[in-house]
Amino acid sequence: MTAKSVKPRAPAKHRSPALPRAARPVPPPSFYRPDDYDPEQSVAYLMRRILTAASTEIERELEPSGLTNAQWVPLFKLSMGSASTVAELARGCQLDTGGMTRLLDRLEGKGLVRRVRSSEDRRVVNLELTDEGRAAAKTIPAVLCGVQNAHMRGFTAEEWQTLKTLLRRILDNALAIQAAKEEKTREAKQ
């Protein structure tokens, strides 16, 4: 038996270059239909229930430290260097600046955060963790890991990676939808 030689196919001139998955226009599937919609089977509903359950457990675990769900997120973001100003932290936490100001008032009242005016631009307020804030922030990763690992009970490492990949794809779709709508809004205003 002799091996057959296979000639590589010449690229067709009509083919477009390969695009990354997110850039290819793909019509949405029809997994959900109004005539038989069941919220209990909705991916968004299930994700929301998981998020609520995890948030409740995180808050329960952090209760001895006096941190609420609303408070640990900005504290953790500051400790990771994800933000250094009120405006950056508000964007990162998806809060308006008024809501962030009230939240920072509470964190400052607990002695966890301090506001410092920028010496270069007096309009800018920088945020710093106090020693107590750094100590509180150090406890957060252990709580997050414990709660999330408990919610992943029974999953293999491969299933965990697959789940994260699928969730990232959903998030990419959501961000693309949001960006397209924002672009339409900007175009309509011009």
C-alpha positions in Angstrom: 0.0 0.0 0.0 1.5 3.3 -1.0 0.8 6.6 0.6 -1.1 9.1 -1.5 0.4 12.5 -1.8 -2.1 15.2 -1.1 -1.6 18.6 -2.8 -2.4 21.6 -0.6 -5.4 23.5 -1.8 -4.6 26.9 -3.2 -6.4 29.6 -1.3 -9.6 30.8 -3.0 -9.6 34.4 -4.1 -13.1 35.0 -2.9 -12.3 33.9 0.7 -12.0 36.7 3.2 -9.2 36.6 5.7 -9.9 34.7 8.9 -11.4 37.0 11.5 -11.3 36.4 15.3 -14.4 34.8 16.6 -15.8 38.0 18.1 -15.3 40.0 14.9 -17.2 37.6 12.7 -20.9 38.7 12.3 -22.8 35.7 13.6 -26.6 35.9 13.8 -27.9 35.2 17.3 -29.3 31.7 17.9 -33.0 31.1 18.7 -32.5 29.1 22.0 -35.2 31.2 23.6 -38.7 31.8 22.2 -41.5 33.9 23.7 -44.1 31.1 23.3 -42.4 28.7 25.7 -40.0 30.9 27.6 -39.2 29.6 31.1 -37.0 31.9 33.2 -35.8 28.9 35.2 -34.0 27.7 32.0 -32.6 31.1 31.2 -28.8 31.4 31.3 -29.0 35.0 32.5 -31.4 34.0 35.3 -29.1 31.1 36.4 -26.1 33.4 36.4 -28.0 35.9 38.4 -29.0 33.3 41.0 -25.4 32.1 41.2 -24.1 35.6 41.6 -26.7 36.3 44.4 -25.9 33.1 46.2 -22.1 33.8 46.0 -22.6 37.5 47.1 -24.7 36.4 50.1 -22.1 33.9 51.2 -19.2 36.4 50.6 -21.0 39.0 52.7 -21.7 36.4 55.4 -18.0 35.5 55.5 -16.9 39.1 55.6 -19.4 40.1 58.3 -17.0 39.7 61.2 -14.7 42.3 59.5 -17.7 44.7 59.1 -17.4 44.8 55.3 -20.5 44.6 53.1 -20.6 43.5 49.5 -20.7 47.1 48.4 -17.6 48.0 50.5 -15.3 45.1 49.9 -15.2 45.5 46.1 -13.8 49.1 46.1 -11.5 48.2 48.9 -10.1 45.2 47.0 -9.8 47.2 43.8 -7.8 49.8 45.6 -5.5 47.2 47.1 -4.9 45.7 43.7 -4.0 49.0 42.2 -7.0 48.9 39.8 -7.9 52.5 40.6 -6.4 55.4 42.4 -8.9 58.2 42.0 -12.6 58.5 42.9 -13.5 58.7 39.2 -11.5 55.5 38.3 -12.9 53.6 41.2 -16.5 54.6 40.4 -16.0 53.4 36.8 -14.4 50.2 38.0 -17.3 49.5 40.4 -19.9 50.6 37.9 -21.2 53.3 40.3 -22.0 57.0 39.7 -19.6 59.4 41.4 -22.3 60.4 43.9 -22.8 56.8 45.0 -19.0 56.2 45.1 -18.6 59.4 47.3 -21.2 58.1 49.8 -19.5 54.6 49.8 -16.1 56.2 50.3 -17.5 58.3 53.2 -18.4 55.0 54.9 -15.0 53.4 54.2 -13.3 56.6 55.4 -15.5 56.6 58.5 -14.3 53.0 59.3 -10.7 54.2 58.9 -10.0 52.0 55.8 -9.5 54.7 53.1 -8.3 58.2 53.0 -8.8 60.9 50.3 -5.8 62.9 49.3 -5.9 65.9 46.9 -3.5 65.7 44.0 -0.7 68.1 44.3 -0.6 68.4 40.4 -4.3 68.9 39.9 -6.5 70.1 42.8 -9.6 68.8 41.0 -8.3 65.2 41.3 -8.9 63.3 44.5 -6.5 60.3 45.0 -7.5 57.4 47.2 -5.2 55.6 49.6 -5.7 52.6 51.8 -4.9 53.1 55.5 -2.9 50.4 57.3 -6.3 49.1 58.5 -7.6 49.2 55.0 -4.6 47.2 53.7 -5.1 44.6 56.5 -8.8 44.3 55.7 -8.1 44.0 52.0 -5.6 41.1 52.6 -8.4 39.0 54.0 -10.6 39.3 50.9 -8.9 36.9 48.5 -9.2 34.0 50.9 -12.9 34.6 51.3 -13.4 34.9 47.6 -11.5 31.8 46.9 -13.3 29.8 49.6 -16.7 30.8 48.4 -16.0 30.3 44.8 -14.3 26.9 45.3 -17.3 25.8 47.4 -19.6 26.7 44.5 -17.4 24.7 42.1 -17.8 21.5 44.2 -17.9 18.5 41.9 -16.3 20.2 38.9 -13.1 18.9 37.3 -10.4 21.4 36.4 -11.3 20.9 32.8 -14.9 21.7 33.4 -13.9 24.8 35.4 -11.8 26.0 32.5 -14.6 25.2 30.0 -17.1 27.1 32.1 -14.8 30.2 32.3 -14.3 30.0 28.5 -18.1 29.9 27.9 -18.8 32.7 30.3 -16.1 34.9 28.6 -17.8 34.3 25.3 -21.1 35.4 26.7 -19.4 38.5 28.3 -17.7 39.3 24.9 -21.2 39.1 23.2 -22.6 41.4 25.9 -19.8 43.9 25.6 -20.1 43.9 21.8 -23.9 44.5 22.0 -23.3 47.3 24.5 -20.6 48.9 22.3 -22.8 48.8 19.2 -25.7 50.5 21.0 -23.3 53.2 22.4 -21.9 53.7 18.9 -25.5 54.1 17.5 -26.3 56.6 20.2 -23.2 58.6 19.5 -24.0 58.6 15.7 -27.5 59.7 16.4 -26.3 62.7 18.4 -24.0 63.9 15.6 
